[in-house]
């Protein structure tokens, strides 16, 4: 039986049989589709998409950032994960951030850029096209220029004050935030991509580019060294998962925070959300309360050297956590980060034992053979650290901001320590076959938006586009609950009666993410693409 494809959508589900790309910008999705039409593997398309996003939405992700990649290979039905989020610099001690602002902005705020290593490692392992072909769209866009969209202009306007003078010269050539339709050219970034096409990882981590990057950082008091650049390698790893409504859902292992939404789904498995109704007050209440419990566990356990995953994701543990939900009253949350708020009666982490501001982007690719890639990557905040690295065109991340300075935090900053990271792409399997790849940006909201999109599909039978478009919500410290304005007033009133402090967002708010996803129709194998209008999301199929 074909998938029901229920739910209301303002855009069509994009369909194809030979390839599909869904990303946060139409030109980036087109770059990926060009690789598929040239006979490329899903990995070729994913890297072309990633590089194009660097040009088209330079405040979200790029060469100066980091991320996670899920790769499904159809021939052996294997799912692997590539972690290209580097550890903290060896000089990253609490004393190095006597001024906490240096952890958010400026040359000290950066993890080593992991994106080039991640992209090129994936290409070296699975790619079919040469680097010149894969980076060609990004080079064309950077040299020829891309027009600012309405969403580009809005994000730029909100992030201008973060930029250093060198970055302003590139991104604000007329001294003011660009207006929609303005064409942005980045010739220095194009030159950097040409160097990568010619020499690969060696150029970035040990060659001339590395020398320029390290020299720039050294002059400005940065923490990263030439030795750290030369030694860096991304890490292939196995994934972690759970089962929900007969589907297997998998993501990366800690310190990726994805287990938070796996635990959320385990708790929700004991409730009939289909009968309660999509985005009814009862459903939103149950989901919000389950999320608060999983948030507390994520804060307590994600950054530990050996988090008790078997216990956290066991049915027995989920049943105990489920019993803590008050069906008639909202409980307060302690917030998204360690020590964020001291709230009386806030949900606390459980004891699983050993039982069995952000700016991020997400995109998905499926090729004609059924190989699939799902990627979430980031600069940390809008334009990351605000620093443009010399004449390279590279915007450096501020991912050190996501560490804590409090030594009592499991996520406390320390030399060489891996960070707890909320980026967490998902792959869903049905009867042992890949069914959906999906994900979203949104800081810690990623871990609440993802289960909402998945529930829309798996509980309510929504199409991939309707699942992404449906109104969303997000929890914060205390009983604060942000909901999009499309949630009916009667539902919001009932949530308030249940004790939620309801704040109404815009009808289509990037606060609750910008999801992209691809579904593989179970009966026909057709590729169904969905993209989020909260950003410039666009799916292209072939």
Buried (B, 14 or more C-beta within 10 A) or exposed (E): EEBEBBBEBEBEBBBBEBBBBBBBBBBBBBBBBBBBEBEBBBBBBBBBBBBBBBBBBBBBBBBBBBBBBBBBBBEEEEBBBBBBBBBBBEBBEBEBBEEEEBBBBBBBBBBBBBBBBBBBBBBEEBBBBEBEBBBBBBBBBBBEBBEBBEBBBBBBEEBBEBBBEBBBEBBBEEEEBBEEEBEBBBBBBBBBBBBBBEBBBBBBBBBEBBEBBBEBBBEBEBBBBBEBBEEBEBBBBEBBBBBBBEBBBBBBBBBBBBBBBBBBBBBBBBBEBBEBBBBBBBBBBBBBBBBBBBBBBBBBBBBEEEBBBBBBBBBEBBEBBBEBBEEEEBBBBBBBBBEEBEBEEBBEBBEBEEBEEBBBBBBBBBBBEBBBBBBBBBBBBBBBBBBBBBEBBBBBBBBBBBBBEEEEBBBBBBEEBBBBBBBBBBBBBBEEEBBBBBBBBBBBBBBBBBBBBBBBBBBBBBBBBBBBBBBBBBBBBBBBBBBBBBBBEEBBEBBBEBBBBBBBBEEBBBBBBBBBBBBBBBEEEBBBBBBBBBBBBBBBBB
